[in-house]
């Protein structure tokens, strides 16, 4: 038989699927997968159902229904004053992962280099490599996860085409500061590169921190691709509705990639999300406040169980260090034992690094707190037994 695509043949099953399956097999509370354990806002679901009943239910426009594209533009103008032209600068995608694929495939050529800031979400690297480009890694260090500006500067070369930037950051929970953003923007302008901005957690910000889109900084409007997610903003991850805001010249080629990946996404969900984005500030404030309470609940329980907890500034995730527990194996070993013996699933941070990355941390674990309080409280009770069950 002829060989299949070597890149994808070599890919394993994602750590999220592996740990979720293990959690299911052992009846564990799944604090590994970044998905809420409820059904999302009732009013949005009702509007989607009404849209299905009313129609249309055939192919919507390739760029997305006008109502949602206009809502995305209005959202970006309302929160960030980006002066978005929704007719030319907004695209609806099948979730943020497809948005990443369309953007990376649309902008990269074979031989280009793309900078990744590690720990990095696992889909970035294979998409870059599938486009024939080479990922170049810049690592952040626990526990503060601050940007190493000198290391980032060294990563640039004459082949650098773009940087993939995630803030608020999965898995670390770090929200990049204005100073960090300005350093990234200065390098982007100096080397004339694009920046793919993964901002799916833009409204999940805590403890007085602020999300500042890189696109809003001087000289960055024309070189940034901003990616958002209705799944994260409305706790409806299964709907797979993402959106891109980008300058017209970049949007043209990204949309061409999109048309050959998914072409379009279900119209009923688009109409519902369009309504959702127009909600008043109270919705967004309550979303963050509710998640912040859950963050604090889980963080306190983890600390009481002996984990060293790094404060999460945003996202669904809190990062912990297991060294204080005296565990001798790797973070992956720990997560497997935690799932099978303590009945709580988590994700090893080492899974967010390339296989060839040096100095990959082996003692850091990511827990997800976007769950019902009762689930978090039960998980905490089990985690307090961890010293006895995980040797």
Secondary structure, 3 states (H helix, E strand, C coil): CCCCCHHHHCCCCCHHHHHHHHHHHHCCEECCCCCCCCCCCHHHHHHHHHHHHHCCCCCCCCCCCHHHHHHHHHHHHHHHCCCCCHHHHEEEECHHHHHHHHHHHHHCCCCCEEEEEECCCCHHHHHHHHCCCEEEEEECCCCCCCCCHHHHHHCCCCCEEEEEEECCCCCCCCCCCHHHHHHHHHHHHHHCCEEEEECCCCCCECCCCCCCCHHHCCCCCCCEEEEEEHHHHCCCHHHCCEEEEECHHHHHHHHHHHHHHCCCCCHHHHHHHHHHHCCCHHHHHHHHHHHHHHHHHHHHHHHHCCCEEECCCECCEEEEECHHHCCCCCHHHHHHHHHHHHCEECEEHHHHCCCCCCCCCCCEEEEECCCCHHHHHHHHHHHCCHHHHCC
